[in-house]
Amino acid sequence: MTTHQGGRNLKLTKVALVLFLFLLTFPLSLFAEKPIEVYLNGEKLSFPIDPIVEKGTTLVPFRIIFEKLGMTVEWDNDTKQVTAVKDWLSIVFTPGSKNVLVNNVEHEFAVASKAVDGSTLVLLRFVSEVAGKVVNWDGNTRTITINDTVLDGDIKVTDAKKIYEKLKNLKLQV
């Protein structure tokens, strides 16, 4: 090997080392996906931790979403259950479980609620839709919008209980 080749290999090694060190110090956050933003009736919601996606489902801290939906939240230390109540709606779940009671009817979350960094996360769409809200996902902007109203032709729907009562009293003729 000639001195010229040895010097060239040494330069390439130095360049590779400098490039490697540069990449190590480069903020990895520039490569991360944009955090999911959640809006309720146009108001951007703020959470102590970013919403996470698990198996295609977005999870958010339960207390914030329940309270923003106007629900009263209670923790039962004896049963280790969370209860959220508003008017005609009651949601009861045990953190870490897939099971949830909605108005005393058992349902199953697609993924279990979970604890992350001191917050218990629940399924945003499930909770919002059970509360009578309309939920939309925009994958391009990574934005979730939750609204009270959906327009269906000439019908303006704002109250899930009214819809439930109308459907319950609907008599179909065959």
C-alpha positions in Angstrom: 0.0 0.0 0.0 1.3 3.4 -0.9 1.4 6.4 1.4 -1.1 8.1 -0.8 -3.7 5.3 -0.3 -3.1 5.2 3.4 -3.6 8.9 3.7 -6.8 8.7 1.6 -8.2 5.9 3.9 -7.4 8.0 6.9 -9.3 11.0 5.4 -12.3 8.8 4.6 -12.3 7.4 8.2 -12.1 10.9 9.6 -15.0 12.1 7.4 -17.1 9.0 8.3 -16.4 9.6 12.0 -17.3 13.3 11.8 -20.5 12.5 9.9 -21.4 9.8 12.4 -20.9 12.2 15.4 -22.9 14.8 13.6 -25.8 12.4 13.1 -25.7 11.4 16.8 -26.1 15.0 17.9 -28.7 15.8 15.2 -32.2 16.1 16.9 -34.1 12.9 16.3 -37.3 14.9 16.8 -36.9 16.3 13.3 -37.5 12.7 12.0 -40.5 12.0 14.4 -44.1 12.2 13.2 -46.0 15.3 14.1 -48.0 14.8 17.3 -51.7 14.3 16.9 -53.8 17.4 17.6 -57.3 17.1 19.0 -60.0 19.7 18.7 -63.3 19.7 20.5 -65.8 22.1 18.9 -62.9 24.1 17.5 -60.9 24.3 20.7 -57.5 22.7 20.7 -57.2 20.3 23.6 -54.0 20.2 25.6 -52.8 17.0 27.2 -49.9 16.4 29.7 -48.7 13.7 27.2 -49.2 13.5 23.5 -52.0 11.2 22.3 -50.7 7.8 21.2 -51.9 5.4 18.6 -52.1 1.7 19.3 -53.6 -0.7 16.8 -55.0 2.2 14.8 -56.8 3.6 17.9 -55.9 7.0 19.5 -55.6 7.1 23.2 -55.7 10.2 25.4 -55.6 11.0 29.1 -59.1 10.1 30.4 -59.7 12.9 32.9 -59.1 15.7 30.4 -61.3 14.2 27.6 -64.1 13.3 30.1 -64.1 16.7 31.7 -64.0 18.5 28.3 -67.0 16.5 27.3 -68.7 17.9 30.4 -68.6 14.8 32.5 -67.9 14.5 36.2 -65.1 12.1 36.9 -64.7 10.0 40.1 -62.1 7.5 41.2 -63.2 4.6 43.5 -60.1 3.5 45.3 -61.8 0.3 46.7 -62.8 -1.0 43.2 -60.0 0.7 41.3 -62.5 2.0 38.8 -63.1 5.3 37.1 -66.7 6.6 36.7 -67.6 9.5 34.4 -71.2 10.8 34.5 -73.2 13.4 32.6 -76.9 13.6 32.5 -78.1 10.3 31.1 -74.6 8.9 30.4 -72.5 6.8 32.7 -69.1 5.3 31.8 -67.3 3.0 34.2 -63.9 1.3 33.5 -60.9 -0.2 35.3 -57.6 1.2 34.1 -55.7 -1.6 32.2 -58.8 -3.4 31.2 -60.6 -3.7 27.9 -64.0 -3.9 29.6 -66.1 -0.8 30.0 -69.7 -0.3 31.2 -71.8 2.3 29.4 -75.1 2.9 31.2 -74.6 -0.5 32.8 -74.2 -2.3 29.5 -70.9 -4.0 29.1 -68.7 -3.2 26.1 -65.1 -3.9 25.1 -62.5 -1.3 24.2 -60.5 -2.3 21.0 -57.4 -1.9 23.2 -57.1 -1.7 26.9 -56.9 1.6 28.7 -53.3 2.0 29.9 -51.1 4.0 32.2 -48.4 6.1 30.5 -46.2 8.6 32.4 -48.7 9.0 35.3 -51.7 9.4 33.0 -54.4 6.8 32.3 -55.2 6.8 28.6 -58.6 5.8 27.1 -59.9 5.4 23.5 -60.7 8.9 22.3 -63.2 7.9 19.5 -65.1 5.4 21.8 -65.5 7.9 24.6 -66.4 10.8 22.3 -69.0 8.9 20.3 -70.6 7.3 23.3 -71.0 10.9 24.6 -72.9 11.7 21.3 -70.1 13.5 19.5 -69.0 13.2 15.9 -65.3 12.3 15.5 -63.2 12.8 12.3 -59.6 11.9 11.6 -57.4 13.8 9.0 -54.4 11.6 8.4 -52.7 14.3 6.3 -52.6 16.8 9.2 -52.7 14.2 12.0 -55.7 16.0 13.4 -58.8 14.7 15.2 -61.9 16.9 15.3 -64.7 16.2 17.7 -68.0 18.1 17.2 -71.4 18.3 18.7 -73.2 18.6 15.4 -73.5 16.7 12.2 -75.8 17.7 9.4 -77.8 14.9 7.7 -79.9 16.5 5.0 -82.2 18.9 6.8 -81.7 17.2 10.2 -79.4 18.9 12.7 -78.3 16.4 15.3 -76.8 17.8 18.6 -78.1 15.6 21.3 -77.5 11.8 21.4 -80.2 11.3 24.0 -82.8 12.8 21.7 -81.7 10.6 18.9 -81.8 7.5 21.2 -85.3 8.4 22.4 -86.5 8.9 18.8 -85.1 5.6 17.7 -86.5 3.8 20.7 -90.0 5.2 20.0 -89.8 4.7 16.2 -92.4 2.2 15.0 -91.4 0.5 11.7 -94.2 -0.7 9.4 -93.4 -3.7 7.2 
